[in-house]
């Protein structure tokens, strides 16, 4: 996974600058999928590319036995502070992860799978997820759509302002560069974090991320090849039927064994 560990510069502010991401809504969506596509809610749940584990912690609070996997040590350091002690957090690449046994559900949220840009990475991850799911276990994830890459990402740039929990100012400059021909979007970030609140003395860290644009047909084909039955494809966490213009596709797929 080429740039998963590149989240070090924003690990301390990831949830602040992404405040619009509704983690509770994603947890509600996961439970709606449990109730719709499983005979019983799962006990063991794996959060793949868990990041700061905000969603992991929410599901743990709701009674699920949670494991989180991420490749960024900085993100997992934040996750460890956030999660209950009984949540298992593993520093692993999602394209080559290992578990001690199977789980009832695997979730992967907030377009993490779009970061799999190299040939064969998405297929390998789907195969591993299938391997570590119980028979008829559920795989729930979302991915950015071609519409989002073309209309929202493109060549657009953003300036984000935030404040850490201890009152330090943070500024983030974010530049997108989407190549429709290659199907790859590069994200160039410069993060300025105040060293001590009120001093206006800043440190700077630069990062580069990449995401690949996958079509719905490509994703469904790779899921089926990995042994999944597609239960539903949605356009939001309210389980609206997916449409071509949606910015995200939310998938629920069952592992056939």
Secondary structure, 3 states (H helix, E strand, C coil): CCCHHHHHHHCCCHHHHCCCCCHHHHHHHHHHHHHHHCCCCCCEEEEECCCCCHHHHHHHHCCCEEEEEECCHHHHHHHHHHCCCCCEEEECCCCCCCCCCCEEEEEECCCHHHHCCCCCHHHHHHHHHHHCEEEEEEEEEEEECHHHHHHHHCCCEEEEEEECCCCCEEEEEEEEEEECCCCEEEEEEEEEEECCCCCCCEEEEEEEEEEECCCHHHHHHHHHHCCEEEEEEECCCCCCECCCCCCEEEEEEEECC
